[in-house]
Amino acid sequence: MKLCDIHTHILPSIDDGPDTIQETVEIIKLSRMQNVFNIVATPQKKDVNESGTIGKIQQLITELRSKICS
C-alpha cells in the first residue's frame, strides 16, 4: 500500500527540517523505502515568516523535485 505523510518538517533550514537539501533527499529516499510516495511539507507559519517568503519555499520544493526526479 502506498502511503502519504501529511505532516512533515522536511524543507531544509526551515523550522525543524534538516540542515541541508542533501539530508532532505536522503529522508525522501528512506521514506520511499517505507512505501511513502507522497509527502506534504508542513513548515510552521512562524518559521515561514522568519525564514523568508513563500517564494523561497517554492524554490526549495522545485530544487528538491529536480534532485529526486533526476
SULNORVEN-V612618 format. One record per residue. N is the residue number from 1. PSI is psi in whole degrees, 0 to 359 (none if undefined). Layout:
N & PSI
N & PSI
This chain:
1 & 133
2 & 136
3 & 161
4 & 124
5 & 113
6 & 7
7 & 93
8 & 130
9 & 81
10 & 346
11 & 131
12 & 138
13 & 21
14 & 129
15 & 239
16 & 13
17 & 171
18 & 166
19 & 328
20 & 161
21 & 329
22 & 321
23 & 322
24 & 316
25 & 317
26 & 320
27 & 318
28 & 317
29 & 316
30 & 322
31 & 317
32 & 321
33 & 339
34 & 16
35 & 22
36 & 113
37 & 351
38 & 134
39 & 128
40 & 117
41 & 127
42 & 68
43 & 151
44 & 139
45 & 317
46 & 316
47 & 328
48 & 315
49 & 322
50 & 329
51 & 344
52 & 204
53 & 172
54 & 327
55 & 321
56 & 319
57 & 316
58 & 322
59 & 316
60 & 318
61 & 317
62 & 316
63 & 318
64 & 315
65 & 318
66 & 325
67 & 322
68 & 343
69 & 356
70 & none
